[in-house]
Amino acid sequence: MIVSEAFARARELGVDRVDATLLLCALLGRERGWLITHDDFALTPEMSGILEAQFARRAAGEPIAYLLGRKEFHGLDLAVTPDTLVPRPDTETLVDWALELLDGPARVVDLGTGSGAIALAIKHRMPAALVEAVDLSTGALAVARANAERLGLDIAFHQGDWFGPLAGRRFELIVSNPPYIAGDDPHLPALRHEPRSALTPEGDGLAALRAIIADAPQHLEPGGWLLLEHGYDQAEPVAALLRARGFGEVTLRRDLGGQPRVSGGRLPPGR
Ligand code: GLN
């Protein structure tokens, strides 16, 4: 099979040309420009077989990030596997807010770090910050640790449930993109290739947000901030939970699509 035939095959299977290009570039170790000028390049039978299998997986809805094993997030090239959620551009809103709040060697923790995306992006842009990250999944932690090592970013990782591994510890900033989709949300089937436990806490979708907000004051310094990603329709319940737990300066930020996406609050200074 030659390159032009590979594109024809992708079209037949219903695979987007952009995705086919990405897969071919990764397989051949070439740039897009090379591919355009070499549409008669012959793939080995082995390569053709690999590509055919990847096209089939993509056609069945598997995220392109899992097929490539990579995803760009906040300027970092991250490895991702089906053990981790695929980092979303929406989550960059949370990272940007965190970076505005940080100066110097503040202690920061990312709860439910997955691929490590949030923790790594913060450490990358604010090297003086002392960044830690927690995840319940050992598979996700292995991916996050490997990302940190490859990118040369020093992060302390802990395995456990939210604040479980952080007994007695306090931070200036706590960030999290926890599972927040409701268990019966009609969008979940389309996300079936990603770890369900990273997407939904089941029920109304608020359980993880509730658990984090409930325990956060015990793990924040006075004046410390808690920033949480949440669903487009969860800004009001999250704000109410934050206020009820004693947080002030409760604020909402929207994602790139204009949807309510991240809420934060600050513990009163000097408490
Ligand atoms: N933002 C993701 C989505 O809606 C969900 C991420 C999450 O549950 N934390 O696809």
Boltz pocket constraint, residues with backbone or C-beta under 6 A from the ligand:
constraints:
  - pocket:
      binder: B
      contacts: [[A, 88], [A, 90], [A, 177], [A, 178], [A, 179], [A, 180], [A, 181], [A, 191], [A, 198], [A, 199], [A, 200], [A, 229]]
      max_distance: 6.0
